[in-house]
Amino acid sequence: MIASTPAPPYYAVIFTSLRTELDGDAYSIMADAMEELAKQQPGYLGIESARSEIGITVSYWESPEAIKSWKENVQHRVAQKLGKEKWYAAFKTRVCKVERDYGM
């Protein structure tokens, strides 16, 4: 599903990952829980995610402050720790300012 975002500017956090083979069900449960938790955060605008050979999740936010608040969320920090310890062979996070968007 394509996230419905407001007119720019807004911000995108792109999280790209390579998974380990460990604990696939627990990972999916945690990923779904984090998506639901993110939706409750002030400044959250939407999310798009694909998980296959490489995982790519893009979340959209009103401001850098909203992104920082999400990064520091206690439950999200637990998920980050588990990801580093168990689920990711590698990952990269990129934060971008969306200045223009278009589509159909």
C-alpha positions as CSV (number, residue, x, y, z in Angstrom):
1,M,0.0,0.0,0.0
2,I,1.3,3.5,-0.8
3,A,1.3,5.9,2.1
4,S,-0.9,8.9,1.8
5,T,1.3,11.9,2.7
6,P,0.7,15.6,2.8
7,A,2.1,18.1,0.4
8,P,5.9,18.5,0.9
9,P,8.0,19.3,2.8
10,Y,8.0,16.3,5.1
11,Y,10.6,13.7,6.1
12,A,11.3,10.1,5.2
13,V,13.3,7.5,7.2
14,I,14.5,4.7,4.9
15,F,15.5,1.6,6.8
16,T,17.2,-1.1,4.6
17,S,18.2,-4.4,6.1
18,L,19.6,-7.8,5.4
19,R,18.1,-10.4,7.7
20,T,19.7,-13.3,9.5
21,E,18.0,-16.7,9.5
22,L,17.1,-16.4,13.2
23,D,13.6,-16.2,14.7
24,G,11.6,-15.3,11.7
25,D,8.2,-15.5,13.4
26,A,9.3,-13.3,16.3
27,Y,10.7,-10.8,13.8
28,S,7.4,-10.5,11.9
29,I,5.5,-10.1,15.2
30,M,7.8,-7.4,16.3
31,A,7.8,-5.6,12.9
32,D,4.0,-5.6,12.9
33,A,3.9,-4.3,16.5
34,M,6.4,-1.5,15.7
35,E,4.3,-0.4,12.7
36,E,1.2,-0.1,15.0
37,L,3.2,1.7,17.6
38,A,4.7,4.1,15.0
39,K,1.1,5.0,13.9
40,Q,0.4,6.3,17.4
41,Q,3.5,8.6,17.5
42,P,3.0,12.4,17.1
43,G,4.2,13.5,13.7
44,Y,3.7,10.1,12.0
45,L,2.5,10.3,8.4
46,G,2.6,6.8,6.9
47,I,4.7,3.7,6.1
48,E,5.7,1.5,3.1
49,S,7.5,-1.7,3.5
50,A,8.8,-4.7,1.5
51,R,10.5,-7.7,3.0
52,S,12.1,-10.2,0.7
53,E,15.8,-10.6,-0.2
54,I,16.4,-7.2,1.2
55,G,14.1,-5.4,3.6
56,I,13.1,-1.8,2.9
57,T,10.8,0.2,5.1
58,V,10.1,3.8,4.5
59,S,8.3,5.8,7.2
60,Y,7.1,9.4,6.8
61,W,7.2,12.1,9.5
62,E,6.3,15.7,9.9
63,S,9.6,16.8,11.4
64,P,13.1,15.8,12.5
65,E,11.8,16.1,16.1
66,A,9.1,13.5,15.4
67,I,11.7,11.2,14.0
68,K,14.0,11.6,17.0
69,S,11.0,11.0,19.3
70,W,10.2,7.7,17.5
71,K,13.9,6.7,17.6
72,E,13.9,7.2,21.4
73,N,10.6,5.4,22.0
74,V,11.2,2.8,24.7
75,Q,9.5,-0.1,22.9
76,H,11.1,0.9,19.7
77,R,14.5,0.8,21.4
78,V,13.8,-2.8,22.6
79,A,13.1,-3.7,18.9
80,Q,16.3,-2.0,17.8
81,K,18.3,-3.9,20.3
82,L,16.8,-7.2,19.3
83,G,17.4,-6.4,15.6
84,K,21.1,-5.7,16.2
85,E,21.5,-8.9,18.3
86,K,19.4,-11.4,16.4
87,W,17.6,-10.3,13.2
88,Y,19.9,-8.2,11.1
89,A,23.1,-9.3,9.3
90,A,23.4,-5.6,8.2
91,F,21.3,-2.5,8.1
92,K,21.4,1.2,7.0
93,T,19.1,4.0,8.1
94,R,18.8,7.1,6.0
95,V,16.8,10.3,6.9
96,C,15.7,12.5,4.0
97,K,13.7,15.7,3.5
98,V,11.0,15.2,0.9
99,E,10.9,18.4,-1.1
100,R,8.8,17.1,-4.0
101,D,6.5,14.2,-4.7
102,Y,4.1,13.2,-7.4
103,G,2.2,10.1,-8.6
104,M,-1.1,8.8,-9.9
